[in-house]
Amino acid sequence: MTTRLLLVAALVALIAVLVQWRLLDREPVAGQADVQRPGYFLTGVELEEFGTDGRLRIGLESESATEDPANGVVRLADVSVDYHAPTGRLWQLTAAEGRVPPGGRVVDFEGDVRLNGAPGDGAQRAELRTARLQLDTEAETAETKSVVELAFGAHRMHAQGMQADLRKGSLRLESGVNGLFTP
């Protein structure tokens, strides 16, 4: 009986040593990458954001949306955005691509960016063209430091940089302004 008791005690001690060795002295396997959350890829994207009054504020369409799992940035391809200002004005923005950071407050657009709308009280529509543009969805502003071309009717203006307040319908060209006004 004592022998059996000693054998059971020795077996339990052996199991304890093996468990402790396996758990405590274990080295991490070299080359194991950190597990990242998966990104996503969507096609035919249509998103709508409504204001506190229940009216449509922003409508976005994109051919595709791809999330970078490393930083959470979403890349959009062939983007079209309709911004409905509280004043009733409609601004339409198109671009080859866009980048939306986590939180999505400021969206960067790049590649044949066009912003169309009726600024001020006039019914005449204007079109702004540039290579890059940032849209702040909370402040409801758009800006760029790139070269811009502003066309309204037969008139054309070029400048380096621009700031627009989409809520008020105002636009400010920054520097190097050059215009052509034909009757």
Order of alpha helices (4+ residues) and beta strands (2+ residues): alpha-beta-beta-beta-beta-beta-beta-beta-beta-beta
